[in-house]
Every structure is written in C-alpha cells, then in structure tokens.
Amino acid sequence: TSLYIELIETLQELASSEDFNPTVRDTAQTLLDKCISFETILTVQVFLRIFQHTASLSKYLQTSGMDVLQAYRNVDCTIKALRDVSRDFDGINASAKKFVEWANNSLEDLKIDVTVEAALPEKRVRVPKAMSGERRTHEAVGNCAIDCYRITVHNCVMDKVVKTLEERFKAQDTLFADMACLNPENFYDIKKNGIQPTALVRLSSILTKFNKDATASNLQSELIDFSLKWSKFKKTVPEEYLGMNLAENRNDNDELENDEETAVSSSFSEDKKAHGKCKSCKNCPVCCFTVLHKYNFYCKAYTHLYNAYKLLLTLSSTQVACERSFSKLKYINNRLRSSMSSTHLEAFMLMSVEVDVMVGLSNEDIIDSVAEIAPGLKTHLVL
C-alpha cells in the first residue's frame, strides 16, 4: 500500500516538473490519471480477491515432486471458493472505498495535491438511432455506473477465471487419480485396501493407443504386484547388507521389516537432504521408473507399468515448466548471443532451467567429468 503513495508522488512530480520534456510529462500525467481513477482501484481489488484464493494453488503447482491428486483437490477447492465469491461485488466495492479513504488521508498528510476518485463517474448512456417502425434491441446495462461495472467487468472476469480452471483441470480428474496410484507414497494403501476396479481405466485408454495389451486389468495386476515388492526392489546393495545384519539379531519378520526401514531411512537421510526430493529418495515416481529401467523389469515383468511411469514423467500436469523455459530462453538467446550454436544453447538452457540439479553437483565431479572428456586436460585437472 505504501508503494501506491510513492508511485502517485513520483508521477505527480514528473507531470508537474519543468525539468522533463513534454512527452515525459504528458505520459506521467496519463499514468497518474489512470492510477487515481476509481475504476483502476476496483479492478485491482477484483484481482486481489482472485489472487487471495489462487496464490497457494499457483505455488503448489510450481512445487517439484507435487502429488497430482492433491494438486487436483487443491484446484477443485479453489474453483468452489471462487464460485462462492463470484457475485460478492459489494465486498470488493467496500474494500475499494476503504482503500481510497486511506490513500486520500495519506496524500493529505504528505501535502500532495492529488485526490483519488471515490466513485465511478456517471456516463451518458448512448442509445442508437432507430428508423421509423424499427424495434430497438439496445438495452442499457445497469441503472448506474457501478452496476454497469459489476455486470460487464466483475462478473465477466470471475466467470472467466472459474471457467478457465474448470476447462483446464476439471476434465482430467480421473487421470490425476490414476497418476496418484503410481506414487510410491500410496503403495501402502494399495497393499492394505487393494485397488478400485475403476482405477487406471483413464490411463489405460491413453496407453492402449501405443500398446493394445495395456488394458486396465493388466495395469492393475502389475501395479499391485509391484507395490507389494517395492520395499525390496528399492534397496541398494549397502541397504541389503544392513538388512542381513539386522536379520542375524532379530527373528520377528514384522519387527525386522520395521527395523530395516528405520535403519535405512536414518542411514540415508543425510543423502536425501543433500540432494532434495530425488536422487535416490526411493519414494517418488522417478525412483520407480529408475528401478524398472535399471534392473530391466520393463522388458517382460512390468512392461505396461513401465509405459505408465514413462507417460507420468513425460506428461506435464501444468504449463509452469514450459512457460519458465521460454522465459529463460529470452534471457539466454538475446541479441548478443544470436550466433550461439544449438549445442551451447541447449547446455545453457538445461543449466538455467534445472538450476537445482546443477547446484547439487560437486565441483570435484564436474572436474573429473571434464578431464575424462578432454584427455589433454587430464594431466592439468586431475592430480
């Protein structure tokens, strides 16, 4: 809010000072007139109301390793909240008037000769001319300026936001639920309660376009079998030896499994913190895909499940990453780098977009990799 007062003060100084040319003064006066209009204040309050409900959703959709089902639930709750306030124009009007009162008091205290509008100016309603005997179809929208704004601006904006969210996410609710079944964090529920008969039907309808055998029943059977064995599949060789050492001291299978999970999680917790959500976190779809590919499970055992994970990791649930990539491209491929080769451009793009992965790399590993690629530098880089 204080930035608004500083903006008004700056524009008023630019518009009234003789130290600037007429073009600058005229532009500053135009911006000042827009900033102090009540219509601008109302529009800002409308978008503040929208951002109040969509801010947490936007942040979660940009989170790495988000749960797609929880993301859809967040979207669904946001749509319901926006629909509930889509006709609450009186609250926005009251907030706008309260802000105008505060702004005028602040400007008066600072002795700035500017007054923010406290109401919309009434405009004459233009009625088109009609020929003799012609029926007029023109109808005035609202009885006053504030009613016209409520109908033509506020209601239209809120309806458009709700409709856009529904069109983008609402139609994919079953697909998000199917993708959530592939998350290892939900394997415990699958082992305990089984899988619903309608699960993975939407996902299988996409996979059958590439493989006719990828039916829902085949996907379900592979997922159930894989979830039952995941606690063993995800173990590395050191973790396997750790389990063997515990087995020598404990005979109870249930307690042994709990001890193994506790010991493994404690011994590798520092590595998880160092690398973030994944580099062998053993609790995300990326790790499931890695295990399926690394140990050649995708050839015969879990062919359809492997394709499902490939689709999950390839299909973007949001457009955040794509839009961020284009934004980075504008900074990297500027006019000073117009002659950059595609190889270097791709490398710079990967470093810019996947900055978290790049920060996690150690300098020693990078030096060793460069030394192996360039034998001439090996004697200088490797001691």
Summary of the structure (lengths in Angstrom):
residues: 383
radius of gyration: 30.4
end to end distance: 58.5
largest distance: 103.3
contacts: 965
relative contact order: 0.07
helix: 71%
strand: 0%
